[in-house]
Amino acid sequence: MAKLLLGKEVNETLNARITARCEALKARGVQPTLGIVRCGERPDDLSYERGATKRAEALGVAVEKFLLPEDVSKEELLKVIDGINANDKIHGVLMFRPLPKHLKADQDEICNRLDPRKDVDGMTDGSNAGVFMGKALGFAPCTPAACMEILDYYGIDCTGKKAVVIGRSLVVGKPAAMMLMGRNATVTVCHTRTKDVPAITREADILVSAAGVLNSLTKEYVRPGQIVVDVSINWDPEKVNAKGGKGAIAGDAVFDEVEPIVEAITPVPGGVGAVTTSVLIGHVVEAAERSAQ
């Protein structure tokens, strides 16, 4: 039976640290503040917004919202971002993506209009460069940063370990690989064009699955002794939910197959996703600390 790497336990320690840092800033007259930019009312955006707002307020971080219609023009959205950049009282920004369809072609330009110093979720080129170079240029995306928090909390040393990341997105896969490399792991990235992925993943000491494909991580991909970090949040129509009905979130792993084999695994829900919001708020506090230096 594998050890469950629970996000709740990580959060307790992480949130205590964030609260203490937030109080230290307030004692210096600095109120850490998160700006939320939302275009339209997508249900998943609204859900994450509620969670982020609740977590921010619980940890002492203020929230200012910029709620725009779904048909907002590129010019109006850029004007809002410029205003946020000029506002010294807003330290970090969460802008929901993907942007509405009519802004899709301009999304890269719009995201990069944000000052990287306020980019607490790794959406600008400046933040990506910071992850690549290991420098404090913006912030890493919150999900791979949450993976690192979990490994740290449970005392999993990456030095000299073989790490395999499934997925190469800029949101999770690539930054996770760079962050693992920064912890002195030897990293392999698998993707849709990789041949014989199970043979590669079985060699891993640490396996990060960010494919975003339900039931894609089966027992053929793992071996005893591995640490499995299941990043993905998928919808499983057959999974029994808390109310006893069908339909619930699940990761990439076929949990009942993988869990009995490996040494440790993050559950979904209750693993990486549970830590992501705390990481976001922690980034806001760090941005405030940097601006107050």
NORWO-V779752 format. One record per residue. RES is the residue in one small letter. SS is DSSP state (H for helix, E for strand, - for the rest). OMEGA is omega in whole degrees, -180 to 180 (* if undefined). Layout:
<<RES;SS;OMEGA> <RES;SS;OMEGA>>
This chain:
<<m;-;-176> <a;-;172> <k;E;178> <l;E;178> <l;-;-170> <l;-;179> <g;H;-178> <k;H;-179> <e;H;178> <v;H;-178> <n;H;-178> <e;H;179> <t;H;-178> <l;H;-178> <n;H;177> <a;H;180> <r;H;180> <i;H;-179> <t;H;180> <a;H;180> <r;H;179> <c;H;179> <e;H;178> <a;H;177> <l;H;-180> <k;H;178> <a;H;178> <r;-;179> <g;-;-179> <v;-;175> <q;-;179> <p;-;-174> <t;E;176> <l;E;172> <g;E;179> <i;E;178> <v;E;180> <r;E;177> <c;E;-178> <g;-;-174> <e;-;176> <r;-;-177> <p;H;-179> <d;H;176> <d;H;-179> <l;H;179> <s;H;-180> <y;H;179> <e;H;179> <r;H;-180> <g;H;-179> <a;H;179> <t;H;-180> <k;H;-180> <r;H;179> <a;H;-178> <e;H;180> <a;H;-176> <l;H;176> <g;-;179> <v;-;179> <a;E;-180> <v;E;173> <e;E;-174> <k;E;176> <f;E;-173> <l;E;-173> <l;E;178> <p;-;-179> <e;-;-179> <d;-;180> <v;-;179> <s;-;176> <k;H;-177> <e;H;-179> <e;H;179> <l;H;178> <l;H;178> <k;H;178> <v;H;180> <i;H;178> <d;H;178> <g;H;178> <i;H;179> <n;H;-176> <a;H;-177> <n;-;-177> <d;-;-179> <k;-;175> <i;-;-173> <h;-;-179> <g;E;-176> <v;E;171> <l;E;176> <m;E;-176> <f;-;178> <r;-;4> <p;-;175> <l;-;178> <p;-;-172> <k;H;-176> <h;H;178> <l;H;-175> <k;H;-178> <a;H;-177> <d;H;-173> <q;H;-179> <d;H;179> <e;H;-178> <i;H;-180> <c;H;-177> <n;-;174> <r;-;180> <l;-;176> <d;-;-179> <p;H;179> <r;H;179> <k;H;-177> <d;E;-174> <v;-;-180> <d;-;170> <g;-;-178> <m;-;-180> <t;-;176> <d;H;179> <g;H;177> <s;H;178> <n;H;177> <a;H;178> <g;H;177> <v;H;-178> <f;H;-176> <m;H;-179> <g;-;-179> <k;-;-179> <a;-;175> <l;-;-173> <g;-;-176> <f;-;176> <a;-;173> <p;-;-172> <c;H;-176> <t;H;176> <p;H;176> <a;H;177> <a;H;175> <c;H;-179> <m;H;178> <e;H;-180> <i;H;179> <l;H;179> <d;H;-176> <y;H;-177> <y;-;174> <g;-;-180> <i;-;-178> <d;-;-178> <c;-;-174> <t;-;177> <g;-;-178> <k;-;172> <k;E;179> <a;E;176> <v;E;177> <v;E;175> <i;E;-177> <g;-;-176> <r;-;179> <s;-;176> <l;-;-178> <v;-;-177> <v;-;-169> <g;H;-178> <k;H;179> <p;H;177> <a;H;179> <a;H;-180> <m;H;-180> <m;H;175> <l;H;177> <m;H;177> <g;H;176> <r;-;174> <n;-;171> <a;-;171> <t;E;-165> <v;E;171> <t;E;178> <v;E;176> <c;E;-178> <h;-;-173> <t;-;179> <r;-;179> <t;-;179> <k;-;177> <d;-;180> <v;H;-180> <p;H;179> <a;H;180> <i;H;-176> <t;H;179> <r;-;179> <e;-;-174> <a;-;167> <d;-;178> <i;E;-177> <l;E;178> <v;E;-179> <s;E;180> <a;-;-179> <a;-;-177> <g;-;-179> <v;-;-178> <l;-;176> <n;-;-179> <s;-;-180> <l;E;-177> <t;-;-177> <k;H;179> <e;H;-176> <y;H;-171> <v;-;176> <r;-;177> <p;-;176> <g;-;-176> <q;-;169> <i;E;-179> <v;E;176> <v;E;-178> <d;E;-173> <v;-;-166> <s;-;173> <i;-;-179> <n;E;176> <w;E;180> <d;E;-177> <p;E;-178> <e;E;-177> <k;E;179> <v;E;-178> <n;-;-175> <a;-;-180> <k;-;178> <g;-;178> <g;-;-180> <k;E;178> <g;E;-179> <a;E;178> <i;E;-180> <a;E;180> <g;-;174> <d;-;-172> <a;E;164> <v;-;-165> <f;H;-177> <d;H;176> <e;H;-171> <v;H;-174> <e;-;-179> <p;-;-175> <i;-;-169> <v;-;-180> <e;-;-179> <a;E;-177> <i;E;173> <t;-;176> <p;-;172> <v;-;3> <p;-;175> <g;-;-179> <g;-;-176> <v;H;-177> <g;H;-179> <a;H;-177> <v;H;-172> <t;H;-178> <t;H;177> <s;H;177> <v;H;178> <l;H;-179> <i;H;176> <g;H;177> <h;H;178> <v;H;179> <v;H;178> <e;H;177> <a;H;178> <a;H;178> <e;H;180> <r;H;-177> <s;H;-177> <a;-;-179> <q;-;*>>
